[in-house]
Amino acid sequence: MKIFAYSYTEPLLEAIPDKTIWGWEVDRVYQDLGKRAELEQLLGDCKGEPPDYLLIRRVEELGESVEEVCDRLVQLESFGIEIVPLESQLTIIKDDIIEANGEEAIADSGKLTPKSVTRTDILKLFQDLQENQRSRKIRKGHARNRLKALPPPGKAPYGYRRGKDRYALDRSAAAVVKDFFEHFLLYGSLRGAVRYIDKKYGKKISATTGRRWLTNSAYRGDLEYRNKETISNTHVPIISRQEAAQVDRLLRRNRRLPPRTASAPRSLAGLVRCARCQSQTIVTKVTSYRQKREYLYLRPGSCPLKPKCKALPYQEILEKTIEAICRELPLAVAGLEMPNMDGVKGGIIGAIASKEGFLSELPELAARGLLDNETAELRAYKLRTEIAELQGKFAELPPVNLIETAKAVAYPQFWLDLSESERRFYFREFIEKIEIVREAKEWRLELIFIF
């Protein structure tokens, strides 16, 4: 029994399949990439000594249109070849269409057992084939646009308008987006930034939309496509690379906190936990009758013990937290084994420069005929996505020297001079959680740092 296999790969849409995907001992594999020269070779070889079976992944790989596919099927049928598409439940054999499973189609005896089908089954096959070909053409067109770094289809993000070949700034809307990012960077609060632009500009958005703004590659001057690949520096950004890295870091930090505490007005909100009952504490406010003075307490939100763990004065816990962080932070940082960040950053910068050098050489190689235009565009696209990935890794690196920063903030006056929102921002840069350890009539604090 003689078996051939054929596959067609569109380099814009998919990777070349492995030769072991067929699951059978194949005498020869024909693989086409972009063009169907191997298919013509297959048809020529079949005129001399045709195989018993031809394995294909999908029927639509035999041509660009339904007419081409049918023409190739007729040619192969004339050679007496049985065609087995592995990714379809329909197997074409000679002039009949039968139902069979790709892996079970070839029995030990080397024969297939035909089953009768109706005209409706045949019509459905060609309708599916036509729809698949249409979908493939659309995806291929989108892939060509990606090679040229054109914006994806659809409405431009708020702050931009669609230009001829790239996003252009809508200056009035871009000012709103820029102010939104600056407020978030200053206070680290998503909901606070949403309320801010609503109050200042009358621009109402939900917290979900605000989060999409913060993570949208378009505001960083990049394009991200549906295949999750990103091309950098395609249009004018609204925020810088440094600001984007800070935004990503704040979002990662806020994910560790309980919901809504990132925008809480008090700096200890979401950080303090009772070690005895393991309950998260909440800030409560108490006022005296007919007096303006108010008192703040931290009490366990859902203490299951009886009697319940008592509330403690907020200001006292704040003062002890500042004392503990000034005492313990330098010691904790000094004990860390810090990698050579300058070396890591230098390696990434060197890799980016190397790929940008290759990218700049592609037009010359295409002009000299060493690369055809399609191959040059595909290589340029891959280099751009690799550069964008390296830039993302670079942005994730710590922006400051942690040891020097710990020394700078290890003074009580630094913390006391900050507002509550500013103190909230800096507490969360270093502290993962604060535990209240109750001992008889006394209590103490334990700080758990994020590193």
C-alpha positions as CSV (number, residue, x, y, z in Angstrom):
1,M,0.0,0.0,0.0
2,K,1.4,3.4,-1.1
3,I,0.5,6.5,0.8
4,F,1.3,10.2,0.0
5,A,0.5,13.2,2.2
6,Y,0.0,16.8,1.2
7,S,-0.3,20.0,3.2
8,Y,-0.6,23.7,2.3
9,T,0.5,26.3,4.8
10,E,-0.3,30.0,4.5
11,P,2.7,31.6,6.2
12,L,0.7,34.7,7.2
13,L,-1.8,32.6,9.2
14,E,-0.1,29.4,10.5
15,A,3.1,27.6,11.1
16,I,4.4,24.7,9.0
17,P,3.0,21.4,10.3
18,D,5.2,18.7,11.7
19,K,5.7,15.7,9.3
20,T,4.6,13.4,12.1
21,I,1.0,14.7,12.2
22,W,-0.3,12.1,9.7
23,G,-0.3,9.2,12.1
24,W,0.5,6.7,9.3
25,E,3.7,5.5,7.6
26,V,3.8,7.9,4.7
27,D,5.9,7.2,1.6
28,R,6.3,10.9,0.7
29,V,5.1,14.2,2.1
30,Y,4.5,17.2,-0.1
31,Q,4.5,20.6,1.7
32,D,3.6,23.9,0.1
33,L,4.3,27.3,1.7
34,G,2.4,30.2,0.3
35,K,2.4,28.8,-3.3
36,R,1.3,25.4,-4.6
37,A,4.3,24.2,-6.5
38,E,4.5,21.0,-4.5
39,L,0.8,20.3,-5.4
40,E,1.7,20.5,-9.1
41,Q,4.6,18.2,-8.5
42,L,2.2,15.8,-6.7
43,L,-0.2,15.7,-9.6
44,G,2.7,15.1,-12.0
45,D,4.0,12.2,-9.9
46,C,0.6,10.7,-9.7
47,K,0.4,10.4,-13.5
48,G,3.2,7.8,-13.4
49,E,2.7,5.7,-10.2
50,P,-0.3,7.0,-8.2
51,P,-0.5,6.1,-4.5
52,D,-3.4,4.2,-3.0
53,Y,-4.2,7.0,-0.6
54,L,-3.6,10.7,-0.3
55,L,-3.7,12.2,3.2
56,I,-4.6,15.9,3.5
57,R,-5.4,18.0,6.5
58,R,-8.4,19.8,5.0
59,V,-10.1,19.7,1.6
60,E,-9.8,23.4,1.1
61,E,-6.0,23.2,1.0
62,L,-6.2,21.9,-2.6
63,G,-7.0,25.4,-4.0
64,E,-7.8,29.0,-3.5
65,S,-11.5,28.6,-4.6
66,V,-14.2,26.0,-4.7
67,E,-13.6,25.7,-8.5
68,E,-9.9,25.0,-8.0
69,V,-10.6,22.5,-5.3
70,C,-13.1,20.6,-7.4
71,D,-10.7,20.6,-10.4
72,R,-7.9,19.1,-8.3
73,L,-10.3,16.5,-6.8
74,V,-11.4,15.4,-10.3
75,Q,-7.7,15.1,-11.3
76,L,-6.8,13.0,-8.3
77,E,-10.0,10.9,-8.7
78,S,-9.0,10.1,-12.3
79,F,-5.8,8.5,-11.0
80,G,-7.9,6.1,-8.7
81,I,-6.6,7.8,-5.5
82,E,-8.6,7.7,-2.3
83,I,-8.4,11.0,-0.5
84,V,-8.5,11.1,3.4
85,P,-8.9,14.6,5.0
86,L,-7.8,14.2,8.6
87,E,-9.6,17.3,9.9
88,S,-12.9,16.6,8.4
89,Q,-15.6,14.0,8.9
90,L,-16.2,13.8,5.1
91,T,-13.9,11.6,3.0
92,I,-13.8,11.8,-0.7
93,I,-13.3,8.6,-2.6
94,K,-13.4,8.4,-6.4
95,D,-16.8,9.9,-7.5
96,D,-18.6,9.2,-4.2
97,I,-18.7,11.1,-0.9
98,I,-18.9,8.9,2.1
99,E,-18.8,9.5,5.8
100,A,-15.6,8.3,7.6
101,N,-13.3,9.2,10.4
102,G,-9.8,10.3,9.2
103,E,-7.9,7.9,11.6
104,E,-10.3,5.0,11.2
105,A,-10.7,5.3,7.4
106,I,-7.7,3.1,6.5
107,A,-8.5,-0.3,7.8
108,D,-6.0,-3.1,8.3
109,S,-7.1,-4.6,5.0
110,G,-6.2,-1.3,3.2
111,K,-9.8,-0.7,2.2
112,L,-12.6,1.7,3.2
113,T,-16.2,0.8,3.8
114,P,-18.4,3.3,1.9
115,K,-21.6,4.6,3.4
116,S,-24.4,6.2,1.5
117,V,-25.0,9.9,1.8
118,T,-27.8,12.2,0.5
119,R,-27.6,15.1,-1.9
120,T,-28.0,17.4,1.2
121,D,-24.8,16.1,2.6
122,I,-23.0,16.9,-0.6
123,L,-24.4,20.4,-0.8
124,K,-23.4,21.0,2.9
125,L,-19.9,19.9,2.0
126,F,-19.6,22.5,-0.7
127,Q,-21.3,25.2,1.4
128,D,-18.8,24.6,4.2
129,L,-15.9,24.6,1.7
130,Q,-17.1,27.9,0.3
131,E,-17.5,29.5,3.7
132,N,-14.0,28.3,4.8
133,Q,-12.4,29.7,1.7
134,R,-14.1,33.0,2.2
135,S,-13.1,33.1,5.9
136,R,-9.5,32.3,4.9
137,K,-9.4,35.1,2.4
138,I,-10.6,37.6,5.0
139,R,-8.0,36.4,7.5
140,K,-5.3,36.5,4.9
141,G,-6.3,40.2,4.1
142,H,-6.1,41.0,7.8
143,A,-2.7,39.3,8.0
144,R,-1.4,41.4,5.1
145,N,-2.5,44.5,7.0
146,R,-0.5,43.3,10.0
147,L,2.6,42.9,7.9
148,K,2.2,46.6,6.9
149,A,1.5,47.6,10.6
150,L,-1.9,48.9,9.7
151,P,-4.5,49.4,12.4
152,P,-6.9,46.4,13.0
153,P,-10.4,46.8,11.7
154,G,-13.0,48.6,13.9
155,K,-13.3,51.9,15.6
156,A,-10.2,53.7,16.8
157,P,-9.7,53.8,20.6
158,Y,-11.0,56.9,22.4
159,G,-8.3,59.6,22.0
160,Y,-7.5,58.6,18.4
161,R,-9.1,58.8,15.0
162,R,-8.4,56.6,12.0
163,G,-5.9,58.1,9.6
164,K,-4.9,56.8,6.2
165,D,-2.5,54.1,7.4
166,R,-2.3,54.7,11.2
167,Y,-4.0,56.2,14.2
168,A,-3.9,60.0,14.5
169,L,-4.4,61.9,17.7
170,D,-7.8,63.4,18.5
171,R,-6.3,66.2,20.6
172,S,-9.4,67.0,22.7
173,A,-10.1,63.4,23.6
174,A,-6.4,62.6,24.0
175,A,-6.1,65.3,26.7
176,V,-8.8,63.4,28.7
177,V,-7.0,60.1,28.4
178,K,-3.7,61.7,29.3
179,D,-5.2,63.3,32.4
180,F,-6.7,60.0,33.3
181,F,-3.3,58.2,33.2
182,E,-1.6,61.0,35.2
183,H,-4.2,60.8,38.0
184,F,-3.8,57.0,38.1
185,L,0.0,57.3,38.2
186,L,-0.2,59.9,41.0
187,Y,-2.6,58.0,43.3
188,G,-2.7,54.4,42.1
189,S,-6.5,54.3,42.1
190,L,-8.5,53.2,39.1
191,R,-11.9,54.3,40.5
192,G,-10.4,57.5,41.7
193,A,-9.1,58.3,38.1
194,V,-12.6,57.4,36.8
195,R,-14.3,59.8,39.2
196,Y,-11.7,62.5,38.4
197,I,-12.3,62.6,34.6
198,D,-16.1,62.5,35.2
199,K,-15.9,65.5,37.5
200,K,-13.4,67.5,35.4
201,Y,-14.4,66.7,31.9
202,G,-17.9,65.2,32.2
203,K,-16.5,62.0,30.6
204,K,-18.4,59.0,32.2
205,I,-16.8,55.6,31.9
206,S,-17.0,52.5,34.0
207,A,-14.2,51.0,36.0
208,T,-14.0,48.2,33.5
209,T,-13.5,50.6,30.6
210,G,-10.9,52.5,32.7
211,R,-9.0,49.2,33.2
212,R,-9.1,48.6,29.4
213,W,-7.7,52.1,28.9
214,L,-4.8,51.3,31.3
215,T,-3.9,48.1,29.5
216,N,-4.6,49.2,25.9
217,S,-1.4,49.0,23.8
218,A,-2.7,51.8,21.5
219,Y,-2.1,54.4,24.1
220,R,1.5,53.4,24.3
221,G,2.1,53.8,20.6
222,D,1.7,50.1,19.8
223,L,-0.7,47.9,17.9
224,E,-2.0,44.6,19.4
225,Y,-3.9,42.3,17.1
226,R,-6.3,39.5,17.8
227,N,-3.5,36.9,17.7
228,K,-2.0,38.7,20.8
229,E,1.0,39.8,18.8
230,T,2.2,43.4,19.3
231,I,4.0,45.8,17.0
232,S,5.7,48.7,18.7
233,N,6.0,52.4,17.7
234,T,3.3,52.4,15.0
235,H,1.8,55.8,15.9
236,V,2.0,58.7,18.3
237,P,1.6,57.5,21.9
238,I,-0.4,59.3,24.6
239,I,1.9,58.0,27.4
240,S,5.6,57.3,27.5
241,R,7.3,53.9,27.9
242,Q,8.3,54.8,31.5
243,E,4.7,55.8,32.3
244,A,3.4,52.6,30.8
245,A,5.8,50.5,32.8
246,Q,4.6,52.3,36.0
247,V,1.0,51.7,35.1
248,D,1.6,47.9,34.7
249,R,3.4,47.8,38.0
250,L,0.6,49.6,39.8
251,L,-2.0,47.2,38.3
252,R,0.0,44.2,39.4
253,R,0.3,45.7,42.9
254,N,-3.4,46.5,43.2
255,R,-4.3,42.9,42.2
256,R,-3.0,41.7,45.6
257,L,-5.4,44.0,47.5
258,P,-9.0,43.3,48.4
259,P,-11.6,44.8,46.0
260,R,-12.1,48.6,46.2
261,T,-9.4,49.2,48.7
262,A,-7.0,50.6,46.1
263,S,-9.1,53.8,46.0
264,A,-9.9,53.9,49.7
265,P,-9.2,57.3,51.4
266,R,-7.2,55.8,54.3
267,S,-3.6,54.6,53.8
268,L,-4.0,51.4,55.8
269,A,-7.2,50.2,54.1
270,G,-6.8,46.7,52.7
271,L,-3.4,46.1,54.3
272,V,-4.2,45.2,58.0
273,R,-5.3,41.7,59.0
274,C,-6.0,40.3,62.5
275,A,-3.6,37.4,63.1
276,R,-5.9,35.7,65.6
277,C,-9.1,35.4,63.5
278,Q,-7.4,36.0,60.0
279,S,-10.1,38.6,59.2
280,Q,-9.4,41.6,57.0
281,T,-9.9,44.8,59.0
282,I,-12.1,47.7,57.9
283,V,-11.9,51.4,58.8
284,T,-14.8,52.6,60.9
285,K,-15.6,56.2,61.9
286,V,-17.2,57.1,65.2
287,T,-18.4,60.6,66.2
288,S,-19.4,62.1,69.5
289,Y,-22.9,63.4,70.1
290,R,-23.2,67.0,68.9
291,Q,-19.5,67.2,68.4
292,K,-17.6,67.5,65.1
293,R,-14.6,65.5,66.2
294,E,-14.4,62.0,64.8
295,Y,-12.5,58.9,65.8
296,L,-11.2,56.2,63.5
297,Y,-10.8,52.5,64.3
298,L,-9.7,49.3,62.6
299,R,-12.0,46.4,63.4
300,P,-12.1,42.9,62.0
301,G,-14.7,42.7,59.2
302,S,-15.9,39.1,59.8
303,C,-14.4,37.8,63.0
304,P,-15.9,34.3,63.8
305,L,-14.6,34.2,67.4
306,K,-16.6,34.8,70.6
307,P,-16.0,37.2,72.0
308,K,-15.0,39.0,68.8
309,C,-11.6,40.6,68.4
310,K,-11.8,44.2,69.5
311,A,-11.3,47.3,67.3
312,L,-8.1,49.3,67.7
313,P,-7.4,53.0,67.2
314,Y,-6.4,53.8,63.6
315,Q,-3.9,56.5,64.5
316,E,-2.1,54.3,66.9
317,I,-1.7,51.5,64.3
318,L,-0.6,54.1,61.7
319,E,2.1,55.4,64.1
320,K,3.4,51.9,64.9
321,T,3.4,51.0,61.2
322,I,5.6,54.0,60.4
323,E,8.0,53.0,63.3
324,A,8.1,49.4,62.1
325,I,8.7,50.2,58.4
326,C,11.6,52.7,59.3
327,R,13.1,50.0,61.5
328,E,12.6,46.9,59.5
329,L,12.7,47.9,55.8
330,P,16.4,48.7,55.5
331,L,17.2,45.4,57.2
332,A,14.9,43.4,54.9
333,V,16.3,45.0,51.8
334,A,19.9,44.5,53.0
335,G,19.3,40.8,53.2
336,L,18.1,40.4,49.6
337,E,20.3,38.9,46.9
338,M,19.7,41.5,44.2
339,P,20.6,40.6,40.6
340,N,22.8,42.9,38.5
341,M,20.0,45.0,37.1
342,D,22.4,47.0,35.0
343,G,23.6,43.9,33.3
344,V,20.1,42.6,32.7
345,K,19.0,45.9,31.3
346,G,22.1,46.1,29.1
347,G,21.5,42.6,27.7
348,I,17.9,43.5,26.7
349,I,18.9,46.8,25.2
350,G,21.6,45.0,23.2
351,A,19.1,42.4,21.9
352,I,16.7,45.2,20.9
353,A,19.5,47.1,19.1
354,S,20.6,43.9,17.2
355,K,17.1,43.2,16.0
356,E,16.6,46.8,15.0
357,G,19.8,46.5,12.9
358,F,18.4,43.4,11.1
359,L,15.2,45.3,10.5
360,S,17.0,48.2,8.9
361,E,18.9,45.8,6.5
362,L,15.7,44.2,5.1
363,P,14.9,46.9,2.5
364,E,18.4,46.6,1.0
365,L,18.2,42.8,0.9
366,A,14.9,43.1,-0.9
367,A,16.3,45.7,-3.4
368,R,19.2,43.4,-4.2
369,G,16.9,40.5,-4.9
370,L,18.1,38.4,-2.0
371,L,14.6,38.4,-0.5
372,D,11.3,38.7,-2.2
373,N,8.9,41.4,-1.0
374,E,6.6,39.0,0.8
375,T,9.4,37.3,2.7
376,A,10.9,40.6,3.6
377,E,7.6,41.9,5.0
378,L,7.0,38.7,6.9
379,R,10.5,38.8,8.4
380,A,10.1,42.5,9.3
381,Y,6.8,41.7,11.0
382,K,8.4,39.0,13.1
383,L,11.3,41.2,14.1
384,R,8.9,44.0,15.2
385,T,6.9,41.6,17.4
386,E,10.1,40.3,18.9
387,I,11.3,43.8,19.6
388,A,7.9,44.6,21.3
389,E,8.3,41.5,23.4
390,L,11.8,42.6,24.6
391,Q,10.5,46.1,25.3
392,G,7.8,44.5,27.5
393,K,10.4,42.5,29.4
394,F,12.4,45.6,29.9
395,A,9.4,47.5,31.2
396,E,8.8,44.9,33.8
397,L,12.2,45.4,35.5
398,P,12.3,47.5,38.7
399,P,12.6,51.2,37.8
400,V,14.6,52.2,40.8
401,N,17.4,50.9,43.0
402,L,15.5,49.2,45.9
403,I,18.4,49.5,48.4
404,E,18.8,53.3,47.8
405,T,15.0,53.8,48.0
406,A,14.8,51.9,51.3
407,K,17.4,54.2,52.8
408,A,15.6,57.3,51.6
409,V,12.2,56.4,53.1
410,A,13.5,55.1,56.4
411,Y,12.7,58.3,58.3
412,P,9.5,58.9,60.2
413,Q,9.2,62.5,59.1
414,F,9.1,61.3,55.4
415,W,5.9,59.4,56.1
416,L,4.4,62.0,58.4
417,D,4.7,64.7,55.8
418,L,2.7,62.7,53.2
419,S,-1.1,63.0,52.7
420,E,-3.2,59.9,53.3
421,S,-3.4,59.2,49.6
422,E,0.3,59.7,49.1
423,R,1.1,57.5,52.1
424,R,-1.3,54.8,50.8
425,F,0.6,54.8,47.5
426,Y,4.0,54.3,49.2
427,F,2.8,51.8,51.8
428,R,1.7,49.5,49.0
429,E,5.1,49.8,47.2
430,F,6.7,47.9,50.1
431,I,4.1,46.2,52.3
432,E,2.1,43.1,51.3
433,K,0.2,43.0,54.6
434,I,0.3,44.0,58.2
435,E,-0.8,41.5,60.9
436,I,-2.1,42.5,64.3
437,V,-0.7,40.0,66.9
438,R,-2.8,40.1,70.1
439,E,-1.0,39.0,73.3
440,A,-3.1,39.0,76.4
441,K,-3.8,42.7,77.0
442,E,-1.2,43.9,74.5
443,W,-0.8,43.8,70.8
444,R,2.0,44.3,68.3
445,L,2.4,44.6,64.5
446,E,4.1,42.3,62.1
447,L,5.0,43.7,58.7
448,I,5.2,41.3,55.7
449,F,7.0,43.0,52.8
450,I,6.3,42.2,49.1
451,F,9.9,41.0,48.5
